[in-house]
């Protein structure tokens, strides 16, 4: 009898976790869903992922702009399965974008060019190549990422 109860308990728990799929909402109007799917690599514990957001803007040809002001607090983490499984991230539809520009001297500032600028604040996550991470972002935004190799040893700080 104990074996039968144990068998059904294991079967129930396997069924419960194997059948559940994350429930991601449809994007709102003016938003899009972008899935960050990382390539499979060996030793994924040795890597971190840096995530930034991009916008294509019209800027002066003289401008040395590289990034725009972004506050990580605007990025809301939610879950596809409550309370804490399958995270996805949501940015508000209307985020003010502040750009600081420094122009080159002796340059015609009236000429405009399209340039992709990235968010100023980096978001680092553990590497995960097993499932895609959805981002709900404004339609004109992009999600950019790069991988960082981590030195696994901690070094002692000397005086």
Secondary structure, DSSP 8 states (H G I E B T S, - for coil): -HHHHHHHHHHHHHHHHHH---------TTEEEEEE-----S-GGGEEEEEEEEEEEEEETTB---EEB--GGG-EEEEEETTTEEEEEE--S----B----B-SS--TT-EEEEEEEESS-EEEE---SS-EEEEEETTEEEEEEEEE---S------
